[in-house]
Amino acid sequence: MGMVPTTTNEAEAVALGLRAGLQTRSAESRDFEDFWRRMRGGNLIPRRNDFNVARAARFVRDLVLMEAPAPERRSMRIRLAGERYQEIAGYNLAGRDHLEHFDQDYREGAMTTGWLMFNHPCGLWQITPMHTAKGYGQYIEVTGFPLGAGEDGIPLLLCHVRLTGELLHARESRFSLDTATDFHFIDLGAGVPDWE
């Protein structure tokens, strides 16, 4: 989830090498949103204890659970990362700061987006270039939603990461993420942030 707000139209997407239609939400993304909406009951944001890994079994290989940033906490520590995401990274991501996988130029945008997702409750959908240490990369589809704070007082972001199969040449030999090529907030009932 690192992004500067962008929207790539169909012609720009093709010029970037994306196949036409990649900037359309997948069925998996919509299913994950349905799962999250059921979890929250009548609340705008589900409580942390409303999230049960067993109920998320069909998504668990592709989940990333991270701390939402705050002015006093300028990080996005990963609490849980699904097997598939860790296999691509090539190492255990739990406990690491999600922001370390971005170039410095993208970190502030990622923090602002994570902060907005919790403080102006909204979801997020994006297509992001991901690079691997093996010299290749691919575009990933990220769908994320906020979870309320638990006993530690730290709100979380629950994200589903789907590999699109759209390969690209990695610019570096390390696991890293670029800014999103397509990015949209999802209205959860409080509107979407006006952030450009």
Backbone torsions as a table, in degrees:
resi	resn	phi	psi	omega
1	MET	NA	71.7	175.0
2	GLY	-127.3	122.0	-174.2
3	MET	-156.5	153.0	164.8
4	VAL	-109.3	135.0	-175.0
5	PRO	-56.0	120.5	-179.7
6	THR	-143.0	157.4	169.7
7	THR	-138.5	124.3	179.4
8	THR	-103.1	121.9	177.9
9	ASN	-79.2	171.8	-175.1
10	GLU	-55.4	-45.2	-178.6
11	ALA	-65.5	-42.6	177.9
12	GLU	-64.2	-38.9	-180.0
13	ALA	-61.7	-46.0	179.5
14	VAL	-63.8	-40.5	178.5
15	ALA	-62.8	-31.5	177.5
16	LEU	-78.7	-6.1	-179.6
17	GLY	95.8	5.7	177.4
18	LEU	-81.4	143.3	175.8
19	ARG	-71.5	148.1	179.6
20	ALA	-56.7	137.5	177.9
21	GLY	92.6	-7.2	-179.4
22	LEU	-64.5	-24.8	-178.9
23	GLN	-87.0	23.5	174.9
24	THR	-109.7	135.3	-179.2
25	ARG	-60.1	139.1	179.1
26	SER	-81.0	166.0	174.9
27	ALA	-62.8	-37.0	178.8
28	GLU	-62.0	-40.5	178.5
29	SER	-62.4	-45.2	-179.6
30	ARG	-67.7	-37.3	176.3
31	ASP	-63.3	-40.0	177.8
32	PHE	-64.3	-41.0	176.3
33	GLU	-61.0	-43.3	178.4
34	ASP	-60.1	-42.8	177.3
35	PHE	-58.3	-48.2	-179.1
36	TRP	-62.7	-42.9	-179.0
37	ARG	-63.6	-38.6	177.3
38	ARG	-66.3	-36.1	-177.6
39	MET	-65.2	-32.3	-173.6
40	ARG	-80.1	-10.1	-179.6
41	GLY	59.2	-128.2	179.7
42	GLY	-94.0	3.6	-178.1
43	ASN	-85.9	155.4	175.4
44	LEU	-67.8	-39.5	177.0
45	ILE	-127.8	133.4	176.1
46	PRO	-67.5	150.7	173.5
47	ARG	-73.1	157.0	-179.3
48	ARG	-58.2	-39.9	-178.3
49	ASN	-75.0	-2.8	171.4
50	ASP	-76.2	-19.5	179.1
51	PHE	-84.9	121.7	-179.6
52	ASN	-124.8	118.3	-177.0
53	VAL	-58.0	-37.0	-179.3
54	ALA	-61.5	-37.5	178.4
55	ARG	-73.3	-18.7	179.3
56	ALA	-97.6	18.0	-172.0
57	ALA	-51.4	-40.2	-177.3
58	ARG	-70.2	-16.5	-179.3
59	PHE	-106.3	-12.9	-164.5
60	VAL	-58.2	-33.8	178.9
61	ARG	-65.1	-22.0	-174.9
62	ASP	-113.8	13.4	-178.2
63	LEU	-90.3	148.1	168.4
64	VAL	-134.0	125.2	178.2
65	LEU	-114.5	119.5	-176.9
66	MET	-136.2	159.9	178.2
67	GLU	-73.1	136.1	173.8
68	ALA	-73.7	138.8	179.1
69	PRO	-74.0	163.7	176.9
70	ALA	-149.7	162.2	179.8
71	PRO	-53.5	-34.9	179.7
72	GLU	-89.9	-3.5	-178.4
73	ARG	-137.5	87.9	-173.1
74	ARG	-91.0	57.2	178.0
75	SER	-151.0	169.4	178.0
76	MET	-136.5	69.0	-175.2
77	ARG	-63.8	131.8	179.6
78	ILE	-80.7	123.9	178.4
79	ARG	-92.8	-35.2	-176.8
80	LEU	-148.6	135.5	175.3
81	ALA	-133.9	129.2	-179.8
82	GLY	-63.4	158.4	-176.9
83	GLU	-54.6	-45.9	-175.4
84	ARG	-62.7	-42.4	-179.7
85	TYR	-65.2	-40.5	179.2
86	GLN	-69.9	-34.8	176.5
87	GLU	-60.7	-41.0	179.8
88	ILE	-68.9	-42.6	179.7
89	ALA	-64.7	-34.5	180.0
90	GLY	88.7	8.6	177.4
91	TYR	-161.1	167.9	-179.6
92	ASN	-71.6	122.4	-177.8
93	LEU	-91.8	-15.4	-177.9
94	ALA	-60.0	131.6	179.6
95	GLY	89.8	-11.5	-179.5
96	ARG	-88.4	156.2	176.8
97	ASP	-81.9	121.6	178.4
98	HIS	-53.7	-33.1	-176.1
99	LEU	-66.9	-22.6	-179.2
100	GLU	-65.5	-14.8	-179.4
101	HIS	-89.3	1.8	179.1
102	PHE	-111.1	150.3	168.4
103	ASP	-62.6	154.1	-178.5
104	GLN	-53.0	-36.8	-177.3
105	ASP	-62.6	-23.1	-175.1
106	TYR	-100.2	-10.7	-172.3
107	ARG	-66.4	-41.6	-179.3
108	GLU	-63.2	-41.5	177.4
109	GLY	-63.1	-39.6	178.0
110	ALA	-64.7	-42.9	179.1
111	MET	-65.0	-43.1	179.6
112	THR	-61.8	-43.1	179.9
113	THR	-63.4	-46.2	178.4
114	GLY	-61.1	-40.1	178.2
115	TRP	-64.0	-44.2	179.7
116	LEU	-64.0	-38.3	-178.8
117	MET	-57.6	-35.6	179.6
118	PHE	-89.5	-41.5	-172.7
119	ASN	-84.7	-20.8	169.4
120	HIS	-124.5	76.6	-163.4
121	PRO	-45.5	117.1	178.7
122	CYS	-155.6	161.5	174.2
123	GLY	-96.4	-179.8	-178.4
124	LEU	-142.4	138.8	170.6
125	TRP	-131.8	135.3	178.5
126	GLN	-157.1	160.5	169.9
127	ILE	-112.0	126.6	-173.9
128	THR	-132.2	134.1	172.5
129	PRO	-72.4	129.6	178.6
130	MET	-120.9	134.6	-178.9
131	HIS	-113.3	149.6	179.4
132	THR	-118.8	163.2	178.3
133	ALA	-69.4	-12.8	-178.2
134	LYS	-85.5	2.9	175.1
135	GLY	90.8	10.3	174.9
136	TYR	-134.3	169.8	177.0
137	GLY	-150.6	-179.0	173.2
138	GLN	-159.8	163.7	176.7
139	TYR	-80.0	136.2	176.2
140	ILE	-115.6	148.8	174.2
141	GLU	-101.0	124.3	-179.7
142	VAL	-116.2	128.8	175.4
143	THR	-126.1	122.7	-175.4
144	GLY	-135.8	152.1	-179.0
145	PHE	-143.2	154.0	-179.6
146	PRO	-80.7	151.5	170.5
147	LEU	-124.7	138.9	179.4
148	GLY	-63.0	162.8	-179.2
149	ALA	-69.3	148.8	173.9
150	GLY	-96.4	-156.4	-178.6
151	GLU	-60.9	-27.1	-179.4
152	ASP	-80.1	-6.0	177.9
153	GLY	79.2	7.9	-177.3
154	ILE	-104.3	115.8	175.6
155	PRO	-70.2	156.9	-177.2
156	LEU	-122.8	162.8	172.6
157	LEU	-118.5	125.5	179.9
158	LEU	-104.6	117.2	-173.0
159	CYS	-122.6	143.1	172.3
160	HIS	-107.8	126.8	-178.2
161	VAL	-116.4	118.8	-178.5
162	ARG	-115.6	130.6	174.2
163	LEU	-74.6	130.3	-178.0
164	THR	-86.8	-19.7	-175.9
165	GLY	86.4	-3.4	178.8
166	GLU	-85.7	100.8	-174.6
167	LEU	-79.5	154.6	174.7
168	LEU	-147.7	159.8	178.8
169	HIS	-78.5	129.5	179.5
170	ALA	-75.4	137.6	-180.0
171	ARG	-84.8	-15.3	-179.8
172	GLU	-138.1	165.8	176.1
173	SER	-103.7	59.3	175.7
174	ARG	-155.6	157.7	175.6
175	PHE	-69.9	123.7	179.7
176	SER	-156.1	164.2	179.6
177	LEU	-127.0	145.0	174.8
178	ASP	-102.1	176.5	173.8
179	THR	-68.7	154.8	-176.4
180	ALA	-64.3	144.6	172.6
181	THR	-89.7	-20.3	175.3
182	ASP	-147.4	139.7	-167.9
183	PHE	-155.7	128.6	178.4
184	HIS	-145.0	137.5	168.7
185	PHE	-78.2	153.6	179.3
186	ILE	-113.7	125.4	-179.9
187	ASP	-72.2	123.7	179.6
188	LEU	-107.8	5.7	-178.8
189	GLY	124.0	-9.3	180.0
190	ALA	-114.5	14.0	-175.5
191	GLY	79.0	-173.9	177.9
192	VAL	-119.6	150.3	179.9
193	PRO	-63.1	145.5	174.3
194	ASP	-95.0	88.4	-174.9
195	TRP	-133.5	121.1	178.9
196	GLU	-124.1	NA	NA
